[in-house]
Amino acid sequence: MVVRGSGQDPQRPRGAGPRIPAAALLAGLALSAPRAQEGGIEIFAGETLFESGWRVSVTELYKPRRELFRGANEVADPLGREFLESRTVLGLDYGLDRGITLSALVPFVYRELETGGRELTASGLGDIALLGKYRLLGQEWQGGAFNWSALGGLEIPTGATDAREGGVRLPPMVQVGTGAWSPFAATSATLDLERARFDATVFYKVNTEGTQDFELGDFFSLTALASYRFLHFKYPGPTFAARGGLQWRHESRAHRAGVTLADSGTDELLLRVGLSSHPVPAMDLSLDARVPVYTDYNGTQLARGVELFLAVGLRF
């Protein structure tokens, strides 16, 4: 791949749209994967929904990337690259019975990559995630409860992968879809003790090859969270809780046309903090931030910024 200046490209037919610089393509390839299973409320928790009924939620996700890193160190970026992904995720949860919850996450995605004074964008329906949760163990006692569940699901390639700029197809990581069928599995445990709550989740996703012969690396994470209801009114009054914890994330290197991409894959430790509330018994509100504490990138990549999540849910 050759990076050309602003002059005429002798190998391009006259009248063709402007070529996207190779540097922009490489910057796009260096970005972390879109994850269709993000969104919803308490999808990855040990508790199932309830014996019978629905929860509908809307989640807003804001995920910027700005500084350029090589390994664990920031380096100069002459192109001034910046990337933004925002998602609006419609979550649908159905309690089939007390121990089984079925869910669908439907994302609407906007992605924007600025590089060298140019702006590449794509928007639309992303890859839908379908999943099921089965409660392996549930125990309750006065003032507490313990729940342990297994989850499994599949990301479906419903998102578009043909967004173009100047007639040239955008790189895979700017597209709103992947074109891949990617399964994932997790196990989650939740312990409630009076006003305190503790959650732990182990998650693994197998990424398969999608469009443009591109295959993301497999993804693995460990999450541990603790929360405390600092304000609690007698039922049906509102409750308010604060939470915090850590998440370790590992993403293997990506591949394109069977070739391993050096500028892909990461190891990250994130601090997660947030607030949640039940203004009324059937409503859930949640605000979360994910702050990078330690990051080690393979090769040179745009670094993760502070990510924000806002969710509203209604149960009926």
Salt bridges, closest charged atoms under 4 A:
ASP9 OD2 - ARG4 NE 3.26
ASP9 OD2 - ARG19 NH2 2.92
GLU38 OE1 - LYS63 NZ 2.84
GLU38 OE2 - ARG290 NH1 3.33
GLU42 OE2 - ARG197 NH1 3.04
GLU47 OE1 - ARG197 NH1 3.63
ASP77 OD1 - ARG81 NH2 3.03
GLU82 OE1 - ARG66 NE 3.95
GLU85 OE2 - ARG87 NE 2.32
GLU85 OE1 - ARG111 NH2 2.54
ASP93 OD2 - ARG55 NE 3.35
GLU155 OE1 - LYS205 NZ 3.01
GLU165 OE2 - ARG118 NH2 3.51
ASP199 OD2 - ARG197 NE 2.76
GLU251 OE1 - ARG35 NH2 2.54
ASP267 OD1 - HIS250 ND1 2.69
GLU268 OE1 - ARG249 NE 3.58
GLU268 OE2 - ARG304 NE 2.82
ASP284 OD2 - ARG55 NH1 3.73
ASP284 OD1 - HIS278 ND1 2.82
ASP284 OD2 - ARG315 NE 3.15
ASP288 OD2 - ARG243 NH2 2.53
GLU307 OE2 - ARG304 NH1 2.22
